[in-house]
Amino acid sequence: MPPELVSLETFKLLCIPFTYGFVGWVTNWLALKMTFYPIKFWGIPPYLGWQGIIPRKAHKMASKSVDVITERLLNIQEVFLKVDPIRAEKEFLPSIDASIKESMYEFVESLDPRIWPMLPDLVKEEIYHKVKRESGFTIRNVIRKLQANIDSLFDVKALVLKKLSGDNVSLVVELFQEVGAPEFKFIERSGFYFGFLLGLIQMVFWIYFPIWWTLPLQGIIVGYLTNYLALEMIFRPLYPKKILGIFTYQGLFLKRQRQVSFLYAKLVAEKILTPKNIMEELVFGKAAGEILETIRKAIRGQVDHITTLAKPILYASGKWENYEMVKEKIAKSMSETAISNSSELETYLGEAMELEKTMGERMASLPPDEFESILRSAFQEDEMLLILVGAALGAVVGWSQIYFL
C-alpha cells in the first residue's frame, strides 16, 4: 500500500475518537435543548412537531414545585406570625396620608361644595387626625385577622401554581436552568469526554474487525451511554461513597445541596412568593371580599364622622339622598389607592417574613432523596426519551462514517 494511502487510513482511524466525542457532545447538547425549548409547540399539532419537555409539562412540574414549597419548605402561618401589626401600620400609613385628605375633600365636595369652606381649619385637622388614627387601627386589625386565619384567606398553592403555569411557563424553564446550570453544563461537556473514550475503543475494534455495521452500532452505544452516564453522575450516588477507599464521590447535584437550596429559595422569594404577589393575592384572591370589607367599614365610619357637622346642611339642601352612593364610591377609591401605594408595606413584609432564609435552610436540610427530586423531576418522566434521541443521533453519525472509513 502506498505510504500516502497508509497515512490517509491512519488519519481516518485517528479521527474516530474525535468523531464520537463530537457525537457525544451534540447528542447531549440537543437533549438539553429539547428539554427546555421551544417554549411553545413548534410544528403541526398535535403530533408533528416538538415542544420542550419542561414547557409541555409545566403544569405538572409546577405542581411538584408547589408540593415541595408548601409541604417541605414553607409554613405560611408561621411566616405571617413574624409580621408585626404595629410596624406594618407604621410602614403603610404614609402611603395613604394624601389619600385621606383627598378623600375627605372629594366626599364633601361631591355632596355640596358649600360645606367644606364652612368647616373651621381646626375641625378639618381634628377630623383628618381621627381618620388617620382609625385607619391605623384598621391596618392592624387586617394583619391580625390574616395571622389568625391565613390558611383560609391565602391560598399559597394557587399563587405558586399560577406563577409557574399558563403564560408564565418561561419562569419554570428559568427556575430549572438557574438551579441546575452547572449540572447542565456538565451534561454537555461530558458528552465529548465519554464519546472520545468510547471512540478509542471503536478505533481499536476497527483495526482488527473492520466490519461496516459496527459503526452505526457503535454510534448507538455512544449516543445512549453519553446521555445515560451524564445523568447518573449528576444524581448518583445519593450519599457520599468511597471509591477505592481513597476518593469520596457523590452525585454532582447532591453535592451542591446547600448552594442549590439558597439559590432556589432566592429565586422563589424574588420571582414567585414576592411581597407584591402576596399582597395582590390577598387583595384579589380568596381574602379580597373580607379584607376590603374590613377597610371599607372603617372608612364608612370615618366618612360618617366627617359629615356630622354637615348633616343639617345636607338635609336642608335635599342632597342627603346621595350620601350612601357617594360614601361607597369614596370608600372604594380610598381602598384602591391604599393598595396601589403599598410599596413600603411590601418592603417591610419581605424583611419580616424572611422567606428566602426560611426556605433555604429547610431545603438544605432535606434528605438527599427528597432534594434530588427538585431537579430530577425535569428529566425523570422523559429520561429514556432523551437517551434514545441520543442513541438515534449516534446511529446517524455512525452510519455516515461508513462512507468516510
Sine and cosine of phi, psi and omega as CSV:
sin_phi,cos_phi,sin_psi,cos_psi,sin_omega,cos_omega
0.00,0.00,0.78,-0.63,0.00,-1.00
-0.83,0.55,0.55,-0.84,-0.03,-1.00
-0.83,0.55,-0.61,0.79,-0.02,-1.00
-0.90,0.43,-0.55,0.83,0.02,-1.00
-0.95,0.31,-0.60,0.80,0.03,-1.00
-0.88,0.48,-0.73,0.68,-0.01,-1.00
-0.90,0.44,-0.56,0.83,0.04,-1.00
-0.92,0.40,-0.68,0.73,0.01,-1.00
-0.90,0.43,-0.64,0.77,0.03,-1.00
-0.90,0.44,-0.67,0.74,0.01,-1.00
-0.87,0.49,-0.69,0.72,0.00,-1.00
-0.89,0.46,-0.65,0.76,0.02,-1.00
-0.90,0.45,-0.71,0.71,-0.02,-1.00
-0.91,0.41,-0.36,0.93,0.02,-1.00
-0.97,0.25,-0.35,0.94,-0.09,-1.00
-0.84,0.54,-0.77,0.64,0.00,-1.00
-0.86,0.51,-0.64,0.77,-0.01,-1.00
-0.94,0.35,-0.60,0.80,0.04,-1.00
-0.88,0.47,-0.72,0.70,-0.02,-1.00
-0.96,0.29,-0.47,0.88,0.14,-0.99
-0.88,0.47,-0.68,0.74,0.03,-1.00
-0.90,0.43,-0.67,0.74,0.04,-1.00
-0.85,0.52,-0.73,0.68,0.00,-1.00
-0.88,0.48,-0.68,0.74,0.00,-1.00
-0.91,0.42,-0.73,0.68,-0.04,-1.00
-0.89,0.46,-0.71,0.70,-0.04,-1.00
-0.90,0.44,-0.65,0.76,0.02,-1.00
-0.94,0.35,-0.66,0.75,0.03,-1.00
-0.87,0.49,-0.72,0.69,-0.02,-1.00
-0.92,0.40,-0.61,0.80,0.03,-1.00
-0.87,0.49,-0.65,0.76,0.03,-1.00
-0.92,0.40,-0.69,0.72,0.01,-1.00
-0.88,0.47,-0.64,0.77,0.00,-1.00
-0.94,0.34,-0.37,0.93,0.06,-1.00
-0.95,0.32,-0.63,0.78,-0.12,-0.99
-0.97,-0.26,-0.43,0.90,-0.14,-0.99
-0.73,-0.68,0.39,-0.92,-0.09,1.00
-0.96,0.27,0.37,-0.93,0.00,-1.00
-0.90,0.43,-0.67,0.74,0.04,-1.00
-0.94,-0.33,0.42,-0.91,-0.05,-1.00
-0.84,0.54,0.74,-0.67,0.02,-1.00
-0.89,-0.46,0.83,-0.55,-0.01,-1.00
0.79,-0.62,-0.43,-0.90,0.00,-1.00
-0.96,-0.29,0.95,-0.30,-0.04,-1.00
-0.93,0.38,0.40,-0.92,0.10,1.00
-1.00,-0.08,-0.25,0.97,-0.16,-0.99
-0.92,-0.40,-0.46,0.89,-0.09,-1.00
-1.00,-0.01,1.00,0.03,-0.02,-1.00
0.45,-0.89,-0.24,-0.97,-0.05,-1.00
-0.47,-0.88,0.57,-0.82,0.18,-0.98
-0.74,-0.67,0.64,-0.77,-0.01,-1.00
-0.75,0.67,0.59,-0.80,-0.05,-1.00
-0.86,0.51,-0.71,0.71,-0.02,-1.00
-0.93,0.37,-0.74,0.67,0.07,-1.00
-0.87,0.50,-0.60,0.80,-0.04,-1.00
-0.92,0.39,-0.53,0.85,-0.02,-1.00
-0.92,-0.39,0.53,0.85,-0.08,-1.00
-0.85,0.53,-0.67,0.75,-0.05,-1.00
-0.89,0.45,-0.67,0.74,0.01,-1.00
-0.92,0.39,-0.68,0.73,0.04,-1.00
-0.88,0.47,-0.68,0.74,0.00,-1.00
-0.89,0.45,-0.64,0.77,0.02,-1.00
-0.88,0.48,-0.65,0.76,0.03,-1.00
-0.92,0.40,-0.64,0.77,0.04,-1.00
-0.90,0.44,-0.64,0.77,0.04,-1.00
-0.86,0.51,-0.71,0.70,-0.01,-1.00
-0.88,0.47,-0.67,0.74,0.01,-1.00
-0.89,0.45,-0.73,0.69,-0.07,-1.00
-0.92,0.39,-0.74,0.67,-0.13,-0.99
-0.99,0.12,-0.43,0.90,-0.06,-1.00
-0.99,-0.17,-0.42,0.91,-0.08,-1.00
-0.91,-0.42,-0.55,0.83,-0.20,-0.98
-0.95,-0.32,-0.31,0.95,-0.21,-0.98
-0.58,-0.81,0.78,-0.62,0.19,-0.98
-0.93,-0.37,0.97,-0.23,-0.17,-0.98
-0.90,0.44,-0.55,0.84,0.03,-1.00
-0.93,0.38,-0.68,0.74,0.04,-1.00
-0.87,0.49,-0.63,0.78,0.01,-1.00
-0.92,0.40,-0.70,0.71,-0.05,-1.00
-0.94,0.33,-0.43,0.90,0.03,-1.00
-0.92,0.39,-0.28,0.96,0.05,-1.00
-0.97,0.25,-0.26,0.96,-0.03,-1.00
-0.98,0.19,0.80,-0.60,0.03,-1.00
-1.00,0.01,0.91,-0.42,-0.04,-1.00
-0.84,0.55,-0.60,0.80,-0.02,-1.00
-0.93,0.37,-0.66,0.75,0.05,-1.00
-0.92,0.40,-0.61,0.79,0.03,-1.00
-0.88,0.47,-0.65,0.76,0.04,-1.00
-0.89,0.46,-0.70,0.72,-0.02,-1.00
-0.88,0.48,-0.63,0.78,-0.02,-1.00
-0.97,0.25,-0.48,0.88,-0.14,-0.99
-1.00,0.01,-0.58,0.82,-0.12,-0.99
-0.84,0.54,-0.67,0.74,0.00,-1.00
-0.84,0.54,-0.49,0.87,-0.04,-1.00
-0.96,0.29,-0.31,0.95,0.01,-1.00
-0.93,-0.37,0.11,0.99,-0.03,-1.00
-0.85,0.53,-0.80,0.61,0.00,-1.00
-0.90,0.43,-0.57,0.82,-0.02,-1.00
-0.91,0.42,-0.59,0.81,0.02,-1.00
-0.89,0.46,-0.76,0.64,-0.01,-1.00
-0.89,0.46,-0.69,0.72,-0.01,-1.00
-0.90,0.44,-0.65,0.76,-0.02,-1.00
-0.92,0.38,-0.63,0.78,0.05,-1.00
-0.86,0.51,-0.76,0.65,-0.03,-1.00
-0.91,0.41,-0.71,0.70,-0.05,-1.00
-0.88,0.47,-0.62,0.79,-0.02,-1.00
-0.91,0.42,-0.79,0.61,-0.03,-1.00
-0.90,0.43,-0.65,0.76,0.00,-1.00
-0.89,0.46,-0.62,0.79,-0.03,-1.00
-0.94,0.34,-0.41,0.91,0.03,-1.00
-1.00,0.10,-0.79,0.62,-0.01,-1.00
-0.28,-0.96,0.91,-0.42,-0.04,-1.00
-0.86,0.51,-0.29,0.96,-0.05,-1.00
-0.98,0.22,-0.32,0.95,-0.14,-0.99
-0.95,0.32,-0.75,0.66,-0.12,-0.99
-0.85,0.52,-0.73,0.68,0.01,-1.00
-0.89,0.46,-0.41,0.91,-0.03,-1.00
-0.97,0.25,-0.39,0.92,-0.04,-1.00
-0.98,0.20,0.77,-0.64,0.04,-1.00
-0.89,0.45,0.50,-0.86,0.00,-1.00
-0.85,0.52,-0.59,0.81,0.01,-1.00
-0.89,0.46,-0.64,0.77,0.02,-1.00
-0.93,0.37,-0.67,0.74,0.02,-1.00
-0.86,0.51,-0.69,0.72,0.00,-1.00
-0.91,0.42,-0.65,0.76,0.00,-1.00
-0.88,0.47,-0.69,0.73,0.02,-1.00
-0.90,0.43,-0.68,0.73,-0.02,-1.00
-0.86,0.51,-0.74,0.67,-0.04,-1.00
-0.92,0.40,-0.59,0.81,0.05,-1.00
-0.91,0.41,-0.69,0.72,0.02,-1.00
-0.88,0.47,-0.68,0.73,-0.02,-1.00
-0.91,0.42,-0.68,0.74,0.00,-1.00
-0.89,0.46,-0.69,0.72,-0.01,-1.00
-0.94,0.34,-0.49,0.87,0.08,-1.00
-0.90,0.43,-0.61,0.79,0.06,-1.00
-0.89,0.46,-0.67,0.74,0.05,-1.00
-0.86,0.51,-0.65,0.76,-0.01,-1.00
-0.88,0.48,-0.72,0.70,-0.01,-1.00
-0.87,0.50,-0.71,0.70,0.01,-1.00
-0.88,0.48,-0.67,0.74,-0.01,-1.00
-0.90,0.43,-0.63,0.77,0.02,-1.00
-0.89,0.45,-0.71,0.70,0.01,-1.00
-0.88,0.48,-0.69,0.72,-0.01,-1.00
-0.91,0.42,-0.61,0.79,0.03,-1.00
-0.91,0.42,-0.64,0.76,0.05,-1.00
-0.89,0.46,-0.68,0.74,-0.03,-1.00
-0.90,0.43,-0.55,0.84,-0.03,-1.00
-0.99,0.16,-0.48,0.88,-0.11,-0.99
-0.75,-0.66,0.53,0.85,-0.13,-0.99
-0.88,0.48,-0.58,0.81,-0.04,-1.00
-0.90,0.43,-0.55,0.84,0.00,-1.00
-1.00,0.03,-0.37,0.93,-0.06,-1.00
-0.99,-0.12,-0.43,0.90,-0.09,-1.00
-0.81,-0.58,0.91,-0.42,0.00,-1.00
-1.00,-0.09,1.00,0.01,-0.07,-1.00
-0.92,0.40,-0.55,0.83,0.02,-1.00
-0.89,0.46,-0.70,0.71,0.00,-1.00
-0.89,0.46,-0.63,0.78,-0.01,-1.00
-0.90,0.43,-0.75,0.66,-0.01,-1.00
-0.89,0.46,-0.68,0.73,-0.02,-1.00
-0.90,0.44,-0.65,0.76,0.00,-1.00
-0.91,0.42,-0.62,0.79,-0.04,-1.00
-0.98,0.22,-0.21,0.98,-0.04,-1.00
-0.90,-0.44,0.12,0.99,-0.02,-1.00
-0.67,-0.74,-0.02,-1.00,-0.02,-1.00
0.91,0.42,-0.81,-0.58,0.00,-1.00
-0.96,0.27,-0.12,0.99,-0.05,-1.00
-0.98,-0.21,0.36,0.93,-0.03,-1.00
-0.83,0.55,-0.61,0.79,-0.04,-1.00
-0.87,0.50,-0.43,0.90,0.02,-1.00
-0.94,0.35,-0.55,0.84,0.07,-1.00
-0.90,0.44,-0.72,0.69,0.02,-1.00
-0.86,0.51,-0.73,0.68,-0.01,-1.00
-0.87,0.49,-0.65,0.76,-0.02,-1.00
-0.88,0.48,-0.76,0.66,0.00,-1.00
-0.91,0.41,-0.66,0.75,-0.05,-1.00
-0.90,0.43,-0.66,0.75,-0.04,-1.00
-0.96,0.29,-0.66,0.75,-0.03,-1.00
-0.92,0.39,-0.64,0.77,-0.08,-1.00
-0.96,-0.26,0.36,0.93,-0.08,-1.00
-0.80,0.60,-0.77,0.64,0.00,-1.00
-0.89,0.45,-0.59,0.80,-0.01,-1.00
-0.93,0.37,-0.64,0.77,0.01,-1.00
-0.92,0.38,-0.59,0.81,0.05,-1.00
-0.91,0.41,-0.62,0.79,0.04,-1.00
-0.90,0.43,-0.69,0.73,0.02,-1.00
-0.83,0.55,-0.70,0.71,-0.04,-1.00
-0.90,0.43,-0.76,0.65,-0.07,-1.00
-0.95,0.32,-0.60,0.80,-0.06,-1.00
-0.90,0.43,-0.42,0.91,0.05,-1.00
-0.83,0.55,-0.65,0.76,0.00,-1.00
-0.93,0.36,-0.71,0.70,-0.06,-1.00
-0.89,0.46,-0.75,0.66,0.00,-1.00
-0.90,0.43,-0.66,0.75,0.00,-1.00
-0.89,0.46,-0.65,0.76,0.01,-1.00
-0.89,0.45,-0.71,0.70,0.00,-1.00
-0.89,0.46,-0.68,0.73,0.02,-1.00
-0.93,0.37,-0.51,0.86,0.05,-1.00
-0.92,0.40,-0.57,0.82,0.06,-1.00
-0.88,0.48,-0.65,0.76,0.03,-1.00
-0.89,0.45,-0.70,0.72,0.00,-1.00
-0.89,0.45,-0.60,0.80,-0.01,-1.00
-0.88,0.47,-0.74,0.68,0.02,-1.00
-0.89,0.45,-0.67,0.74,-0.01,-1.00
-0.88,0.48,-0.64,0.77,-0.04,-1.00
-0.92,0.38,-0.54,0.84,0.00,-1.00
-0.87,0.49,-0.64,0.76,-0.07,-1.00
-1.00,-0.10,-0.45,0.90,-0.01,-1.00
-0.72,-0.69,0.97,0.26,-0.02,-1.00
-0.97,0.25,0.93,0.37,-0.04,-1.00
-0.97,-0.24,0.80,-0.60,-0.17,-0.99
-0.85,0.52,-0.63,0.78,-0.10,-0.99
-0.96,0.29,-0.17,0.99,0.04,-1.00
-0.96,0.30,-0.37,0.93,-0.03,-1.00
-0.93,0.38,-0.81,0.59,0.06,-1.00
-0.90,0.44,-0.54,0.84,0.03,-1.00
-0.90,0.44,-0.70,0.72,0.02,-1.00
-0.91,0.41,-0.58,0.81,0.05,-1.00
-0.88,0.48,-0.65,0.76,0.04,-1.00
-0.89,0.46,-0.70,0.71,-0.02,-1.00
-0.89,0.46,-0.69,0.73,-0.01,-1.00
-0.90,0.44,-0.75,0.66,-0.01,-1.00
-0.87,0.50,-0.62,0.78,-0.02,-1.00
-0.95,0.32,-0.78,0.62,-0.12,-0.99
-0.93,0.37,-0.60,0.80,-0.03,-1.00
-0.89,0.46,-0.66,0.75,0.05,-1.00
-0.93,0.36,-0.70,0.71,-0.06,-1.00
-0.90,0.44,-0.74,0.67,-0.04,-1.00
-0.90,0.43,-0.63,0.78,0.01,-1.00
-0.88,0.48,-0.72,0.69,0.01,-1.00
-0.90,0.43,-0.65,0.76,0.00,-1.00
-0.90,0.44,-0.66,0.75,-0.04,-1.00
-0.93,0.36,-0.41,0.91,0.03,-1.00
-0.97,0.25,-0.66,0.75,-0.15,-0.99
-0.94,-0.33,-0.08,1.00,-0.02,-1.00
-0.72,-0.69,0.60,-0.80,-0.05,1.00
-0.98,0.22,0.38,-0.92,0.00,-1.00
-0.91,0.41,-0.65,0.76,-0.02,-1.00
-0.93,-0.37,0.48,-0.88,0.00,-1.00
-0.84,0.55,0.68,-0.73,0.01,-1.00
-0.75,-0.66,0.54,-0.84,0.05,-1.00
-1.00,0.09,0.70,-0.71,0.06,-1.00
-0.92,-0.38,0.87,-0.50,-0.04,-1.00
0.87,0.50,0.36,0.93,0.01,-1.00
0.94,0.34,0.15,0.99,-0.07,-1.00
-0.88,-0.47,-0.83,0.55,-0.10,-1.00
-1.00,-0.08,0.62,-0.78,0.10,-1.00
-0.98,-0.21,0.77,-0.64,-0.03,-1.00
-0.74,-0.67,0.60,-0.80,0.07,-1.00
-0.57,-0.82,0.47,-0.88,0.04,-1.00
-0.74,0.68,0.69,-0.73,-0.13,-0.99
-0.84,0.55,-0.66,0.75,-0.02,-1.00
-0.93,0.36,-0.66,0.75,0.00,-1.00
-0.90,0.43,-0.57,0.82,-0.02,-1.00
-0.91,0.42,-0.46,0.89,-0.02,-1.00
-0.99,-0.10,0.35,0.94,-0.17,-0.99
-0.80,0.60,-0.75,0.66,-0.06,-1.00
-0.91,0.42,-0.70,0.71,0.01,-1.00
-0.89,0.46,-0.72,0.69,0.00,-1.00
-0.89,0.46,-0.64,0.77,-0.06,-1.00
-0.86,0.51,-0.73,0.68,-0.05,-1.00
-0.97,0.26,-0.49,0.87,0.09,-1.00
-0.92,0.38,-0.71,0.70,0.01,-1.00
-0.87,0.48,-0.72,0.70,0.00,-1.00
-0.88,0.47,-0.63,0.78,0.01,-1.00
-0.90,0.44,-0.70,0.71,0.00,-1.00
-0.90,0.43,-0.67,0.74,0.01,-1.00
-0.90,0.43,-0.69,0.73,-0.03,-1.00
-0.93,0.37,-0.53,0.85,-0.07,-1.00
-1.00,-0.04,-0.38,0.93,-0.11,-0.99
-0.87,-0.50,-0.31,0.95,-0.08,-1.00
-0.86,-0.50,-0.92,0.38,-0.02,-1.00
-1.00,-0.04,0.83,0.56,0.04,-1.00
-0.98,0.22,0.43,-0.90,0.07,-1.00
-0.82,0.57,-0.60,0.80,0.01,-1.00
-0.90,0.43,-0.72,0.70,0.02,-1.00
-0.90,0.44,-0.61,0.79,0.02,-1.00
-0.92,0.40,-0.69,0.73,0.03,-1.00
-0.87,0.49,-0.71,0.71,-0.01,-1.00
-0.90,0.44,-0.63,0.77,0.01,-1.00
-0.91,0.40,-0.61,0.79,0.00,-1.00
-0.93,0.36,-0.60,0.80,-0.05,-1.00
-0.99,0.16,-0.66,0.75,-0.08,-1.00
-0.97,-0.25,-0.08,1.00,-0.02,-1.00
-0.99,-0.10,-0.64,-0.77,-0.10,-0.99
-0.90,0.44,-0.49,0.87,-0.08,-1.00
-1.00,0.04,-0.07,1.00,-0.15,-0.99
-0.79,0.61,-0.83,0.55,-0.08,-1.00
-0.85,0.52,-0.71,0.70,-0.09,-1.00
-0.94,0.35,-0.69,0.73,-0.04,-1.00
-0.93,0.36,-0.72,0.69,0.01,-1.00
-0.89,0.45,-0.59,0.81,0.02,-1.00
-0.92,0.40,-0.60,0.80,0.06,-1.00
-0.88,0.48,-0.72,0.70,0.00,-1.00
-0.91,0.40,-0.70,0.72,-0.08,-1.00
-0.92,0.38,-0.58,0.81,0.03,-1.00
-0.87,0.49,-0.69,0.72,0.00,-1.00
-0.90,0.43,-0.67,0.74,-0.03,-1.00
-0.93,0.37,-0.62,0.78,0.04,-1.00
-0.88,0.48,-0.64,0.77,0.05,-1.00
-0.90,0.43,-0.62,0.78,0.01,-1.00
-0.92,0.39,-0.63,0.77,0.02,-1.00
-0.91,0.42,-0.63,0.78,0.07,-1.00
-0.85,0.53,-0.67,0.74,-0.01,-1.00
-0.91,0.40,-0.65,0.76,0.00,-1.00
-0.84,0.55,-0.64,0.77,-0.14,-0.99
-1.00,-0.04,0.11,0.99,-0.02,-1.00
-0.84,0.55,-0.73,0.69,-0.04,-1.00
-0.96,0.27,-0.33,0.95,-0.09,-1.00
-0.99,-0.15,-0.10,0.99,-0.09,-1.00
-0.85,0.52,-0.67,0.74,0.03,-1.00
-0.85,0.53,-0.64,0.77,0.00,-1.00
-0.91,0.41,-0.67,0.75,-0.02,-1.00
-0.89,0.45,-0.66,0.75,0.03,-1.00
-0.90,0.44,-0.66,0.75,-0.04,-1.00
-0.93,0.37,-0.57,0.82,-0.05,-1.00
-0.99,0.11,-0.16,0.99,0.00,-1.00
0.98,0.22,0.22,0.98,-0.04,-1.00
-0.99,-0.14,0.06,1.00,-0.01,-1.00
-0.88,0.47,-0.41,0.91,-0.01,-1.00
-0.90,0.44,-0.39,0.92,0.02,-1.00
-1.00,0.09,-0.09,1.00,-0.16,-0.99
-0.84,0.54,-0.82,0.58,-0.08,-1.00
-0.88,0.47,-0.67,0.74,-0.03,-1.00
-0.90,0.44,-0.74,0.68,-0.04,-1.00
-0.93,0.37,-0.63,0.77,-0.01,-1.00
-0.86,0.51,-0.69,0.72,-0.01,-1.00
-0.92,0.39,-0.61,0.79,0.02,-1.00
-0.89,0.47,-0.72,0.70,-0.02,-1.00
-0.92,0.38,-0.63,0.77,0.02,-1.00
-0.86,0.51,-0.70,0.72,0.00,-1.00
-0.90,0.43,-0.70,0.71,-0.02,-1.00
-0.89,0.46,-0.66,0.75,-0.03,-1.00
-0.93,0.36,-0.62,0.79,0.04,-1.00
-0.88,0.47,-0.72,0.70,-0.01,-1.00
-0.90,0.43,-0.63,0.78,0.03,-1.00
-0.90,0.44,-0.65,0.76,0.01,-1.00
-0.88,0.48,-0.66,0.75,-0.03,-1.00
-0.93,0.37,-0.69,0.73,-0.08,-1.00
-0.96,0.29,-0.30,0.95,-0.01,-1.00
-0.93,-0.37,0.60,0.80,-0.12,-0.99
-0.98,-0.19,0.45,0.90,-0.07,-1.00
-0.88,0.47,-0.61,0.79,0.01,-1.00
-0.90,0.43,-0.66,0.75,0.02,-1.00
-0.92,0.39,-0.62,0.79,0.04,-1.00
-0.87,0.49,-0.70,0.71,0.01,-1.00
-0.87,0.50,-0.71,0.70,0.00,-1.00
-0.91,0.42,-0.68,0.74,0.01,-1.00
-0.85,0.53,-0.68,0.74,0.01,-1.00
-0.86,0.50,-0.67,0.74,-0.01,-1.00
-0.94,0.33,-0.67,0.75,-0.10,-1.00
-0.95,0.31,-0.65,0.76,-0.11,-0.99
-0.97,0.26,-0.42,0.91,0.05,-1.00
0.77,0.64,0.72,0.69,-0.06,-1.00
-0.87,0.49,-0.71,0.70,-0.06,-1.00
-0.88,0.48,-0.72,0.69,-0.02,-1.00
-0.91,0.41,-0.72,0.69,-0.04,-1.00
-0.88,0.47,-0.76,0.65,-0.03,-1.00
-0.92,0.39,-0.64,0.77,-0.01,-1.00
-0.87,0.49,-0.72,0.69,-0.03,-1.00
-0.91,0.40,-0.65,0.76,-0.02,-1.00
-0.94,0.33,-0.59,0.81,0.01,-1.00
-0.94,0.35,-0.62,0.79,0.01,-1.00
-0.90,0.44,-0.41,0.91,-0.03,-1.00
-0.99,-0.12,0.06,1.00,0.04,-1.00
-0.91,0.42,0.55,-0.84,0.12,-0.99
-0.91,0.42,0.51,-0.86,-0.11,-0.99
-0.81,0.59,-0.60,0.80,-0.04,-1.00
-0.92,0.39,-0.52,0.85,0.06,-1.00
-0.98,0.20,-0.63,0.78,0.00,-1.00
-0.90,0.43,-0.63,0.78,-0.03,-1.00
-0.83,0.56,-0.62,0.78,-0.10,-0.99
-0.90,0.44,-0.35,0.94,-0.04,-1.00
-0.87,0.49,-0.68,0.74,0.03,-1.00
-0.99,-0.13,-0.59,0.81,-0.11,-0.99
-0.92,0.40,-0.41,0.91,0.03,-1.00
-0.86,0.51,-0.36,0.93,0.04,-1.00
-0.94,0.34,-0.40,0.92,-0.07,-1.00
-0.93,-0.37,-0.55,0.84,-0.36,-0.93
-0.76,0.65,-0.79,0.62,-0.09,-1.00
-0.91,0.41,-0.52,0.85,-0.06,-1.00
-0.91,-0.42,0.37,0.93,-0.01,-1.00
-0.85,0.53,-0.73,0.68,-0.04,-1.00
-0.91,0.42,-0.58,0.82,0.03,-1.00
-0.88,0.48,-0.71,0.71,0.01,-1.00
-0.90,0.44,-0.65,0.76,0.01,-1.00
-0.91,0.42,-0.65,0.76,0.00,-1.00
-0.94,0.35,-0.55,0.83,0.09,-1.00
-0.88,0.48,-0.67,0.74,0.06,-1.00
-0.88,0.47,-0.66,0.75,0.01,-1.00
-0.90,0.44,-0.67,0.75,-0.01,-1.00
-0.90,0.43,-0.68,0.73,0.03,-1.00
-0.91,0.42,-0.63,0.78,0.05,-1.00
-0.88,0.48,-0.63,0.78,0.03,-1.00
-0.89,0.46,-0.65,0.76,-0.01,-1.00
-0.89,0.46,-0.73,0.69,-0.02,-1.00
-0.92,0.39,-0.65,0.76,0.02,-1.00
-0.88,0.47,-0.64,0.77,0.03,-1.00
-0.90,0.44,-0.64,0.76,-0.02,-1.00
-0.91,0.41,-0.43,0.90,-0.01,-1.00
-0.94,0.34,-0.35,0.94,0.03,-1.00
-0.84,0.54,-0.57,0.82,-0.04,-1.00
-1.00,0.07,-0.19,0.98,-0.02,-1.00
-1.00,-0.04,-0.63,0.77,-0.05,-1.00
-1.00,0.07,0.00,0.00,0.00,0.00
